[in-house]
Amino acid sequence: MNPSTCVPLNPSIRRICVVGTTGSGKSTLAAELSHRLHIPHIELDALYWQPGWKEADRASMRSRLEEIVCAEGWVTDGNYGFLRDLLWQRAQALVWLDYPLPVILWRLWWRTWERVLKKQVLWGTNTEKLAPQFFSRDSLFLWAFKTYRRHRRDYTSLPLQPEYRHLEIYRLRSPAATRRWLDPH
């Protein structure tokens, strides 16, 4: 793996997976890439989370995604390990938002407050509540702490596996690096 941090996205790439810790900005970046490249954006959380924060059946989610990834162009965002084989084998590029944990927690803080105050509807009929985000086992902040090191380990080593060596890797280590990557001129 030879991750690119300052090389712009190859314009011939049409199938992209955006990964990173919760709150890093995966969905925002994927939506921006989708807009710029005129390809569909598949938000994996939207496929996974059903009304009432119920988890989708993994087999049916895989089946739905198998149909989607047959398309010539798409950009996904999310870290669902049980979907990795489907996505990464078909993808051409992996964009990894590898931001420092304090940056992620700061972004997550503001995103959470915005969603709660605006009562933003997420994936069906779901809304975030303030108390569970800060004071429960389901806290996204706790999830960010629990997954941060694992993501850094996995996203460093997984692309080295033979089935994923075809991927162009873009490891972006700060929001400023991401902005420069998107607009290199």
DABELCOR-V42319 format. One record per residue. N is the residue number from 0. PSI is psi in radians with two decimals (none if undefined). NEAR is the number of other ideal C-beta (glycine too) atoms within 12 Angstrom. D_CENTER is the distance of its C-alpha to the mean C-alpha in Angstrom with 2 decimals. Layout:
# DABELCOR-V42319
N/PSI/NEAR/D_CENTER, N/PSI/NEAR/D_CENTER
This chain:
# DABELCOR-V42319
0/2.27/21/19.56, 1/1.47/13/20.25, 2/2.45/24/17.15, 3/2.26/25/17.74, 4/-0.41/23/17.20, 5/-0.07/17/19.73, 6/2.21/21/20.01, 7/2.77/23/18.74, 8/2.26/33/16.66, 9/2.16/19/19.25, 10/-0.27/14/20.28, 11/-0.15/14/20.93, 12/2.26/29/17.34, 13/-0.09/25/16.33, 14/1.95/36/13.64, 15/2.38/41/10.33, 16/2.22/45/7.14, 17/2.17/43/4.45, 18/2.87/47/3.78, 19/2.97/42/5.58, 20/2.62/36/7.69, 21/2.27/36/7.89, 22/-0.03/38/9.17, 23/-0.36/42/8.19, 24/0.40/35/7.40, 25/-0.88/41/3.93, 26/-0.69/32/5.90, 27/-0.82/26/8.92, 28/-0.75/37/8.42, 29/-0.71/35/7.47, 30/-0.69/23/10.48, 31/-0.76/25/12.51, 32/-0.72/37/12.17, 33/-0.81/25/13.05, 34/-0.83/15/15.96, 35/-0.63/22/17.21, 36/-0.10/26/17.18, 37/0.83/14/18.36, 38/2.72/27/16.09, 39/2.55/25/14.47, 40/2.15/32/11.01, 41/1.89/38/9.93, 42/1.92/27/7.93, 43/-0.57/35/7.96, 44/-0.61/28/9.06, 45/-0.53/28/11.80, 46/-0.52/33/13.02, 47/-0.80/30/13.04, 48/2.09/24/14.63, 49/2.94/19/18.19, 50/2.50/15/20.75, 51/0.36/13/21.89, 52/0.59/20/18.63, 53/2.46/13/19.76, 54/2.44/19/17.50, 55/2.67/26/17.72, 56/2.24/14/19.81, 57/-0.68/17/17.85, 58/-0.76/12/20.39, 59/-0.59/15/20.26, 60/-0.75/27/16.47, 61/-0.75/24/16.79, 62/-0.79/16/19.70, 63/-0.72/21/18.01, 64/-0.57/33/15.15, 65/-0.70/19/17.94, 66/-0.73/16/19.48, 67/-0.78/28/16.50, 68/-0.05/32/15.65, 69/-0.28/14/19.35, 70/2.77/19/19.01, 71/-0.41/16/19.57, 72/2.44/26/16.63, 73/2.80/34/13.11, 74/2.26/41/9.59, 75/2.78/43/6.78, 76/2.37/39/3.19, 77/2.90/37/3.28, 78/0.64/36/5.90, 79/1.79/30/8.98, 80/-0.60/20/11.63, 81/-0.11/20/14.13, 82/-0.10/33/12.40, 83/-0.79/29/11.79, 84/-0.72/20/15.28, 85/-0.81/31/15.00, 86/-0.93/38/11.93, 87/-0.57/35/12.64, 88/-0.55/24/16.34, 89/-0.43/31/16.15, 90/2.77/36/13.61, 91/-0.44/30/15.32, 92/2.59/41/12.78, 93/2.10/43/9.95, 94/2.01/44/8.62, 95/2.02/40/8.11, 96/1.64/40/8.19, 97/1.13/35/11.05, 98/2.72/33/12.71, 99/2.57/23/15.73, 100/-0.75/24/15.60, 101/-0.64/17/18.01, 102/-0.78/27/15.90, 103/-0.81/33/12.92, 104/-0.66/27/15.58, 105/-0.80/20/17.26, 106/-0.72/32/14.37, 107/-0.69/34/13.69, 108/-0.91/23/17.47, 109/-0.69/16/17.81, 110/-0.75/28/15.04, 111/-0.84/30/16.69, 112/-0.73/18/20.11, 113/-0.80/18/19.35, 114/-0.72/24/18.05, 115/-0.86/21/21.04, 116/-0.65/14/23.61, 117/-0.06/13/22.70, 118/0.78/15/22.34, 119/2.24/17/19.26, 120/2.24/14/18.88, 121/2.23/27/15.53, 122/1.33/25/15.24, 123/-1.96/17/18.92, 124/0.27/14/21.10, 125/2.50/22/19.03, 126/2.63/22/19.38, 127/2.51/29/18.61, 128/2.54/21/21.82, 129/-0.90/20/22.61, 130/-0.84/12/24.48, 131/-0.48/20/22.00, 132/-0.41/28/19.29, 133/-0.42/20/21.82, 134/0.67/12/24.36, 135/2.95/16/23.11, 136/-0.33/12/21.60, 137/0.18/18/18.69, 138/2.31/24/17.89, 139/-0.48/32/14.33, 140/-0.77/30/16.10, 141/-0.72/20/17.57, 142/-0.71/24/14.33, 143/-0.78/32/12.94, 144/-0.76/20/16.29, 145/-0.54/17/16.35, 146/-0.22/27/13.12, 147/-0.96/30/13.16, 148/-0.71/15/15.83, 149/-0.76/20/14.71, 150/-0.74/32/11.36, 151/-0.72/25/13.62, 152/-0.88/13/16.09, 153/-0.76/25/14.08, 154/-0.17/38/12.12, 155/-0.70/20/15.58, 156/-0.64/14/17.50, 157/-0.73/29/15.72, 158/-0.21/30/15.79, 159/-0.27/18/19.51, 160/2.52/18/20.20, 161/-0.67/12/22.31, 162/-0.21/17/20.18, 163/0.08/27/17.29, 164/-0.28/16/19.57, 165/-0.29/19/19.40, 166/2.39/35/15.92, 167/2.24/30/16.07, 168/2.27/35/14.03, 169/1.82/39/13.11, 170/1.92/32/12.78, 171/2.13/37/12.74, 172/0.04/25/14.44, 173/2.76/22/14.97, 174/-0.62/24/14.40, 175/-0.71/16/17.73, 176/-0.65/28/16.73, 177/-0.75/35/13.83, 178/-0.75/16/16.52, 179/-0.64/19/18.96, 180/-0.73/32/16.75, 181/-0.69/24/16.28, 182/1.37/13/19.98, 183/-0.20/14/21.89, 184/none/7/25.31
